[in-house]
Amino acid sequence: MPPNPKVESTSTDAAGRTVEVLSIATEKKADGKEERVPLLIVRPAKASGKLPAVIALHGTGGNKEGMRGWLNDLADRGIIGVAIDARYHGARAGGAKGAAAYNEAITRAWKAKPGEPQEHPFYYDTVWDLWKTVDYLRTRDDVDGERIGMLGVSMGGIETWLAASVDERVKVLVPLIAVQSFRWSLDNDRWQGRANTIKAAHEAAARDLGEKEVNARVCKALWDKVIPGILGPYDCPSMLRLCADRPLLILGGEEDPNCPFGGAKLAVASAEAAYRKSPDRLKVVILPGVRHQVTPEMRKEALEWCVRWLEGERGASAP
């Protein structure tokens, strides 16, 4: 459906950046109403002409406002920064705080009976919103549609490699603390970190399955239903291959419990094999001793990567 943008406000911040708050339509819901995605867009001060843009995605329990620092940093480097609220987050959470609405939506999807309408709030529905956001950005007079990038933190990083891997309109990818293998974590009893990010939904599934606590069986059943394919063809090692030969920067921590290192190594190896003909377009930074956090070094690397491939030599001829 057409994006039908609705601008709520446009202002100028203290640094001279233009700040735009708006929403776009991405699909028609079962009740006939539009599913609308709230956007926060920050444009560089005194900007003119068509500029590159980067969509910056928040993590579980976050919101677009929490990405404002990223948007400012991008704008100060000549790149339009764009953030959205993921499904059941921020302005789409119905007033609930943190990840409460997200857990409730995943639980509803889990409990949906065969033949009933089922959402996929665990990543996939937001991935759809991202594709539609790219559609919208390419209609704007101030965005160079051939220089669009995407970066995301944790949940947002997973949404990045899911959405951008199959959308070649996204020319630069930066998943932060998000590269892993769901299959590996399940096979090697390292699912706990990922399950705990949406603990209430996993606990609801455990009760329905007659389990006293969340275990690998519960994770497999929930993931197979709500994020079907994530243990197979849509797992990270498989999806990262599709990014070649677009510039891809992988950032993570060696001690990250949410993205266990064993699974991350499988994903990195898959990417390295796919990028053999263009090794300069792949960079991997896995920091020793770092858990599930974005360090200043990671932030610096991410911003430099976006500037290098979106600004340098008009995007360094990214395919």
C-alpha positions as CSV (number, residue, x, y, z in Angstrom):
1,M,0.0,0.0,0.0
2,P,1.2,3.6,-0.5
3,P,3.1,5.1,2.5
4,N,0.6,7.9,3.0
5,P,3.1,9.9,5.2
6,K,1.6,12.1,7.9
7,V,4.0,14.7,9.4
8,E,3.4,15.5,13.0
9,S,6.1,18.1,13.5
10,T,9.2,19.6,11.9
11,S,11.7,21.6,14.0
12,T,15.3,22.7,14.2
13,D,17.5,21.6,17.2
14,A,20.2,23.6,18.9
15,A,22.8,22.3,16.5
16,G,20.8,23.4,13.5
17,R,19.7,19.9,12.5
18,T,16.2,19.5,11.1
19,V,14.1,17.1,13.1
20,E,11.0,15.5,11.6
21,V,8.4,13.4,13.4
22,L,6.0,11.5,11.1
23,S,4.4,8.2,10.4
24,I,3.8,6.0,7.3
25,A,1.4,3.3,6.5
26,T,2.8,-0.2,5.8
27,E,-0.2,-2.5,5.6
28,K,-3.9,-2.8,6.1
29,K,-4.9,-4.6,9.3
30,A,-7.7,-7.2,9.7
31,D,-10.0,-4.4,10.9
32,G,-9.4,-2.4,7.8
33,K,-7.3,0.2,9.6
34,E,-3.8,1.2,8.5
35,E,-0.7,-0.2,10.3
36,R,1.3,3.0,10.8
37,V,5.0,3.2,11.6
38,P,6.3,6.2,13.6
39,L,9.5,7.7,12.2
40,L,12.0,10.1,13.6
41,I,14.2,11.7,11.0
42,V,17.2,14.0,11.6
43,R,18.7,15.8,8.7
44,P,22.1,17.6,8.7
45,A,22.2,21.3,9.3
46,K,22.2,23.4,6.1
47,A,21.6,20.3,4.0
48,S,20.8,20.5,0.4
49,G,20.3,18.1,-2.5
50,K,19.9,14.3,-2.2
51,L,21.8,12.8,0.8
52,P,22.5,9.3,1.9
53,A,20.3,7.9,4.7
54,V,20.8,5.3,7.4
55,I,18.0,3.5,9.2
56,A,19.1,3.0,12.9
57,L,17.1,0.3,14.8
58,H,16.7,0.0,18.6
59,G,16.8,-3.1,20.7
60,T,14.2,-5.0,22.8
61,G,12.3,-2.6,25.0
62,G,13.7,0.5,23.3
63,N,12.2,3.1,21.0
64,K,13.1,5.5,18.2
65,E,13.9,8.3,20.6
66,G,16.5,6.1,22.2
67,M,18.3,6.1,18.9
68,R,18.5,9.9,18.7
69,G,22.2,10.0,19.6
70,W,22.9,7.8,16.6
71,L,20.7,10.0,14.3
72,N,22.6,13.1,15.5
73,D,26.0,11.5,14.9
74,L,24.9,10.4,11.4
75,A,23.5,13.9,10.6
76,D,26.7,15.5,11.7
77,R,28.5,13.4,9.2
78,G,26.3,14.4,6.3
79,I,23.9,11.4,6.5
80,I,20.2,11.6,7.1
81,G,19.4,9.5,10.2
82,V,16.1,7.6,10.4
83,A,14.7,5.6,13.3
84,I,11.4,3.7,13.7
85,D,9.5,2.2,16.5
86,A,9.5,-1.6,16.1
87,R,6.2,-3.4,16.5
88,Y,4.9,-3.2,20.0
89,H,7.6,-0.7,21.0
90,G,7.6,3.0,21.7
91,A,4.5,4.8,20.4
92,R,3.3,1.3,19.2
93,A,3.2,-0.2,22.7
94,G,-0.2,1.2,23.7
95,G,1.2,2.9,26.7
96,A,3.0,-0.2,28.0
97,K,6.6,0.2,29.2
98,G,9.7,-1.6,28.1
99,A,9.1,-4.9,26.4
100,A,5.7,-5.7,28.1
101,A,3.6,-5.1,24.9
102,Y,6.1,-7.1,22.9
103,N,5.9,-10.1,25.2
104,E,2.2,-10.0,25.1
105,A,2.1,-9.9,21.3
106,I,4.5,-12.8,21.0
107,T,2.4,-14.7,23.5
108,R,-0.8,-14.1,21.5
109,A,0.9,-15.2,18.3
110,W,2.1,-18.4,20.1
111,K,-1.5,-19.1,21.3
112,A,-3.1,-18.5,17.9
113,K,-4.9,-21.7,16.8
114,P,-4.5,-23.2,13.3
115,G,-6.6,-21.2,10.8
116,E,-6.7,-18.1,13.0
117,P,-4.9,-14.9,11.9
118,Q,-1.4,-14.9,13.4
119,E,1.0,-12.0,13.7
120,H,4.8,-12.4,13.7
121,P,5.8,-9.7,16.1
122,F,9.1,-11.5,16.9
123,Y,11.2,-9.7,14.2
124,Y,9.3,-10.6,11.1
125,D,6.5,-7.9,11.2
126,T,9.1,-5.2,11.8
127,V,11.2,-6.5,8.9
128,W,8.1,-5.9,6.7
129,D,7.9,-2.3,8.1
130,L,11.6,-1.8,7.2
131,W,11.1,-2.8,3.6
132,K,8.2,-0.3,3.5
133,T,10.3,2.3,5.2
134,V,12.9,1.9,2.4
135,D,10.0,2.3,-0.1
136,Y,9.1,5.6,1.5
137,L,12.7,6.9,1.8
138,R,13.2,6.4,-1.9
139,T,10.2,8.7,-2.6
140,R,11.7,11.6,-0.7
141,D,13.3,14.5,-2.5
142,D,16.1,14.8,0.1
143,V,17.2,11.1,0.0
144,D,19.5,9.5,-2.5
145,G,17.7,6.2,-3.0
146,E,21.0,4.5,-4.1
147,R,22.7,5.4,-0.9
148,I,20.6,3.9,1.9
149,G,22.2,2.0,4.8
150,M,20.9,0.1,7.9
151,L,22.3,-0.5,11.3
152,G,20.7,-2.0,14.4
153,V,21.5,-2.8,18.0
154,S,20.6,-6.3,19.4
155,M,17.0,-7.0,18.3
156,G,17.5,-4.1,15.8
157,G,20.7,-5.8,14.5
158,I,18.8,-9.1,13.9
159,E,16.1,-7.1,12.0
160,T,19.0,-5.6,10.0
161,W,20.4,-8.9,8.8
162,L,17.0,-10.3,8.2
163,A,15.6,-7.3,6.3
164,A,18.7,-6.0,4.5
165,S,20.1,-9.3,3.4
166,V,17.3,-9.8,0.9
167,D,16.7,-6.1,0.0
168,E,19.5,-5.0,-2.3
169,R,18.3,-1.4,-2.1
170,V,20.0,-1.4,1.3
171,K,23.6,-0.7,0.3
172,V,25.4,-0.8,3.6
173,L,24.7,-3.1,6.6
174,V,25.9,-2.8,10.3
175,P,24.4,-5.4,12.7
176,L,25.7,-4.6,16.2
177,I,25.6,-7.3,19.0
178,A,23.3,-9.4,16.8
179,V,25.2,-11.9,14.6
180,Q,24.7,-15.4,15.9
181,S,23.1,-18.8,15.0
182,F,19.8,-19.6,16.6
183,R,20.3,-23.3,15.5
184,W,23.7,-23.4,17.1
185,S,22.4,-21.9,20.4
186,L,19.6,-24.5,20.6
187,D,21.8,-27.5,19.7
188,N,24.5,-26.4,22.2
189,D,22.3,-25.4,25.2
190,R,23.1,-21.7,24.8
191,W,19.5,-20.5,24.2
192,Q,19.1,-18.9,27.6
193,G,20.3,-15.4,26.8
194,R,18.1,-15.0,23.8
195,A,15.0,-16.5,25.6
196,N,15.5,-14.2,28.6
197,T,15.2,-11.1,26.4
198,I,11.5,-11.9,26.1
199,K,11.1,-14.1,29.2
200,A,7.4,-13.7,29.7
201,A,6.5,-15.1,26.3
202,H,8.8,-18.1,26.8
203,E,7.3,-18.8,30.2
204,A,3.8,-18.7,28.7
205,A,4.9,-21.2,26.1
206,A,6.4,-23.4,28.8
207,R,3.2,-23.5,30.8
208,D,1.2,-24.4,27.7
209,L,3.6,-27.2,26.9
210,G,3.4,-28.6,30.4
211,E,7.0,-27.8,31.2
212,K,8.0,-26.6,34.7
213,E,10.5,-24.1,33.2
214,V,11.8,-22.8,29.9
215,N,14.0,-25.3,28.1
216,A,15.2,-26.1,24.6
217,R,12.0,-27.8,23.7
218,V,10.0,-24.7,24.6
219,C,12.3,-22.5,22.6
220,K,12.1,-24.7,19.5
221,A,8.3,-24.8,19.7
222,L,7.9,-21.0,20.2
223,W,10.5,-20.1,17.6
224,D,9.2,-22.5,15.0
225,K,5.7,-21.0,15.3
226,V,6.4,-17.3,15.7
227,I,9.6,-16.9,13.7
228,P,9.3,-19.9,11.4
229,G,12.5,-20.7,9.5
230,I,14.9,-19.1,12.0
231,L,16.3,-22.5,12.9
232,G,16.9,-23.3,9.2
233,P,17.0,-21.2,6.0
234,Y,16.5,-17.8,7.8
235,D,19.2,-18.4,10.4
236,C,22.0,-15.8,10.4
237,P,24.7,-17.9,8.8
238,S,22.4,-18.5,5.8
239,M,21.2,-14.9,5.5
240,L,24.6,-13.2,5.8
241,R,25.7,-14.9,2.5
242,L,23.0,-12.9,0.7
243,C,24.7,-9.6,1.7
244,A,27.7,-10.2,-0.5
245,D,29.1,-8.0,-2.0
246,R,27.5,-5.1,-0.2
247,P,29.6,-3.5,2.6
248,L,28.9,-5.4,5.8
249,L,30.3,-4.6,9.2
250,I,29.8,-7.2,12.0
251,L,30.3,-5.9,15.5
252,G,30.0,-8.0,18.7
253,G,31.5,-9.2,21.9
254,E,33.2,-12.5,22.6
255,E,31.4,-13.0,25.9
256,D,27.9,-12.0,24.7
257,P,25.4,-14.5,26.2
258,N,22.6,-13.3,23.8
259,C,24.8,-14.1,20.7
260,P,27.0,-17.0,21.8
261,F,30.4,-16.9,20.3
262,G,30.2,-20.5,18.8
263,G,27.2,-19.5,16.8
264,A,28.6,-16.1,15.9
265,K,31.7,-17.9,14.5
266,L,29.5,-20.0,12.2
267,A,27.8,-16.8,10.9
268,V,31.1,-15.0,10.4
269,A,32.6,-17.9,8.5
270,S,29.6,-18.0,6.2
271,A,30.0,-14.3,5.5
272,E,33.7,-14.6,4.9
273,A,33.2,-17.4,2.4
274,A,30.6,-15.3,0.5
275,Y,32.9,-12.3,0.5
276,R,36.1,-14.0,-0.9
277,K,35.9,-11.9,-4.1
278,S,35.4,-8.7,-2.2
279,P,37.1,-9.0,1.2
280,D,37.4,-5.2,1.6
281,R,33.6,-5.0,1.8
282,L,33.5,-7.2,4.9
283,K,34.8,-6.3,8.3
284,V,34.4,-8.2,11.5
285,V,35.1,-6.8,15.0
286,I,34.5,-9.2,17.9
287,L,35.9,-7.7,21.0
288,P,37.3,-10.0,23.7
289,G,35.8,-9.7,27.2
290,V,32.8,-7.8,26.0
291,R,29.2,-9.0,26.8
292,H,25.9,-7.8,25.3
293,Q,26.8,-4.1,25.0
294,V,27.7,-1.5,22.4
295,T,31.1,-0.1,23.3
296,P,32.5,3.3,22.2
297,E,34.8,1.4,19.8
298,M,31.9,-0.4,18.2
299,R,30.0,2.9,17.8
300,K,33.1,4.6,16.2
301,E,33.5,1.7,13.8
302,A,29.9,1.7,12.8
303,L,29.8,5.4,12.0
304,E,33.1,5.3,10.1
305,W,31.8,2.4,8.1
306,C,28.6,4.2,7.1
307,V,30.6,7.4,6.1
308,R,33.2,5.4,4.2
309,W,30.7,3.5,2.0
310,L,27.8,6.0,1.8
311,E,29.8,9.3,1.6
312,G,33.2,8.4,0.3
313,E,33.4,8.6,-3.5
314,R,29.6,8.9,-3.6
315,G,29.1,5.6,-1.8
316,A,32.2,3.9,-3.0
317,S,30.2,2.4,-5.9
318,A,28.4,0.0,-3.6
319,P,26.4,-2.5,-5.6
